[in-house]
Amino acid sequence: MRSVVYRIHTWLGMIVAIPVLAWASSGLLYAWPNTIEGGPVANIEAAKVVITPGEAMARANRFAGRQLPTTALTLLMREGKPVYQAIGGMGADSLLIDAGTGVISTTPPSGPLTRYFRQAHFYFFAGSWQVPLLILFAALACASAVSGIYLNLKLWLRKRV
């Protein structure tokens, strides 16, 4: 039994390692906005924010002509103005909704490094399989962790006897 679990654990580790590494490294780089987007991080000027997050989402849906499956709505400063960045439903692109006027624009074309990290982090390449793929990799990672715990406990209990 232990050798079967060991083999399964080894294969799960190899299968899960690549997507988890891509996801984790891209997430780590998203912690430093200058690394991915470039430019300084500015404080949001609350007095300039007129549009609510709900209103920004509604405007984004009207702009797209459909209900967007938005996965993130972030308020940030761009070019001295507060804007909401709506991510999801537009592929690797996102929408920028001016928080003062409500004017919507698409994000400017990003560089190759930014495109790579967005693909790796949000799994945009998977299209409609994005969520099932994330669930599958999460389940495989959990199975790998559980089998590793099992093997470690077996080893630990064997050493104690």
N, C-alpha and C positions, 0 to 999 in steps of 0.2 A: 504494500500500500504506500509506504513512504517513498519508494523509488518512483511510483507513478505520479504522486503529488509533486515530487522534486522535478520530474520532467515537465509536467504541466506548468509548474511555477516558472521554470526556466524559459519555456516558450512564451508564456504570458508576458514575462518580463521583457523579452525581446520584441514582441508584437506591440506592447504598450509603450515602450521606451521612446520610440521615434516621435509619435504624435504628442506625447506628454512633454518631451524635451522641446519640441517646437512651440507648443502652447505656453509652457512655463517661461522659456527664454523670451518669447514675444511679450508676455505679460510683464516680465521684469523690465524690459525696455520701455514699456508704456508708462512705467512709474517715473521716468525721466522724459517729459514732453519734448525737450530740446533734442533728444536723440532721434525721435521719430519725426516730429513735425517741424522742428527748427523754430527759432525765435524764443523770446523770453516769456516766462509765465507772469502774467499781470493779475493784480487784484481786480475783482469785479466791482464796478461802480454801481451799487444798488440803486442809486437815484435814477439811473438811465434805464432800468429794467421796468418796462410798462406791460409787456405781454406776459401772461401767466404760462406755466408749463403746459397746462391743458389746452390753452388757446394755441400755443406753438404746435402741439401735436395735431390739432384740428386743421391748422393751416398747412402743415406738411402733408396730411392726407388729401386735402383739396388740391394741393399742388401736384401730387402724384396721380390724382384721379382715382384713388382706391384707398382702402384701409391698410396702412403700412404696418408690418409686424416689427415695430421699432423695439430694439433691444436695449437702447441707451439714449437718454436725452441729457446732454451735458450743457451747463451754462458756463461759457468762457469768454474771455476778451480776445477779439481779433481786430487788428487795425484800430485799436482805441475804442471799439464799440462792443457792448455785450451781445453775444449771439448764443442761441441754442444750437447745438449740433445734434441732429437726429441721426442715429446709426441704425441700420436694419431696413430691409425691404428694398433697398436700392442697389444691391450688390455691394461692391467694394466702395461705392461712393456714399457720401452722406449729404444731408441737407443742412444748410445754415439758415436759421430763422433769426432775423435781427430782433433782439428783445426790446428794442425801442420803437421800431416802426412796423415790424411784422413782415418785412420784405424777405422773400425766400430766394436763396441762390444755392447752386450745387457747389460742392467743394472743388477748389481748383485741382487740376491733375496733380497727383502725388508722384514723388520720385520712386525709383525701383525699390529702395530699401523700405519705404513706408508701405508700398503695395505688398511686398513680401510679408512684412510683419502683420499687416491686416489679414492677409490670407491665412497665415499660420495661426493667428490668435482667434479669429472669428470663424474660421473654416468656411469662408465665402466660396471657395472652390467647389464645395459640396452641393451647392444649389439647394434644392428641396430636401436633400439628405442631411443638411447641416445639423438639425436637432437629433435625428436618429443616430448619426455618426458620433456626436458628442455623448449621447447616452451609452452607446456601445463601448466607446473607449473608457468611459467612467466605470461601467460594469466590469470591463476587463481589468482596469487598474485595481478595483476593489477585490476581484478574484485573485489577482497577483498578491495583493497585500495580505489577504486572508490566508492564502496558501503559504506565504512567507512566515506569518505568525505561527501557523500550524507546525511548519518545519522547525522553527526556532524553539517552540515549546517542546517538541519531541526531543530535540537535541539537548535542551536544558534539563528535561526530566531524566533523560538517559545518563547525563553526567552526575546527577544527584544520587542516583542509586548505586 
